[in-house]
Amino acid sequence: MFEQKTEDEKSIKIPFVEGLTYPVTEICKYFKDFLLLTGFVSLICSIVTLLAGRSFFCGVLNESFCSSSMFSFVLSSGVMFLGFGFYVSRWMCIAFGGMSFKQAIREKCFKQDLKALLFVFLYCSLWAVVCFGVYFLNMRHPFSDWRKELAVFIGVSAIIIFVMVLLINFVIFFRFLQQKSVMVLKQTFWPIFDNIFKLAAWFLIYFLIFFSLLKVVFSYFISSVYLPIWVKVAGMEFFLDFIIFTAVAFFVLHFNYLSKCLFTEEK
């Protein structure tokens, strides 16, 4: 499946500092439109979530406005999921298409919205497969027959490894959003493998930054004794959504940078 790497693949070196700062520099170029788009999508998602009684606040305190119904869960989750797809598509219009916020919102690119939705769904699904596979291996009851046990362990482990390879090389699916071929795993495998520590460091740094921001916002609104309950709930929901969608913007820009580095011949 993976051919021996060529001389061109051996020469691909992904700059660490440039790659780490690329999402920040690109967001700064379109900062006003970024704020408007992120705020707009975060506001819609937070309003729907609050009306459905499924706010982040409900995970801590079971207030009277919180709901445990399946309908509310499906509604809030569905809107958030659609929000991710819409945000990815319209952020690409701004960051890569040079559109303003108003132009991106008004743009009739529903086919691209659907592609972005599929992109998000695939990414989440692959992580779900990995999590379920690890959970299954840890929680299941072993077979008494060692041959069955070995077959199950090897089979599930092979699936987890294959899915992890796809996740590490997920830039190939980003090409789907760029109307380019996704059958390029053999072109990305060795360069990604050679630069895996840089990518892992980026992920860790971004994760720590966004996790810290989420923690600060969450702690502030939960511990505040001066704000009315409705301000705390609405404020926390909006700002947490804003941080999450900002992370999605970083996510998109990260893949765009990798695509530029790995497919230089297409520039």
PyMOL commands that set and color helices and strands:
alter all, ss='L'
color gray80, all
select helices_A, chain A and resi 7-10+16-29+31-51+56-59+70-95+101-106+110-139+146-168+171-177+185-194+196-223+229-262+264-266
alter helices_A, ss='H'
color red, helices_A
deselect
rebuild
show_as cartoon
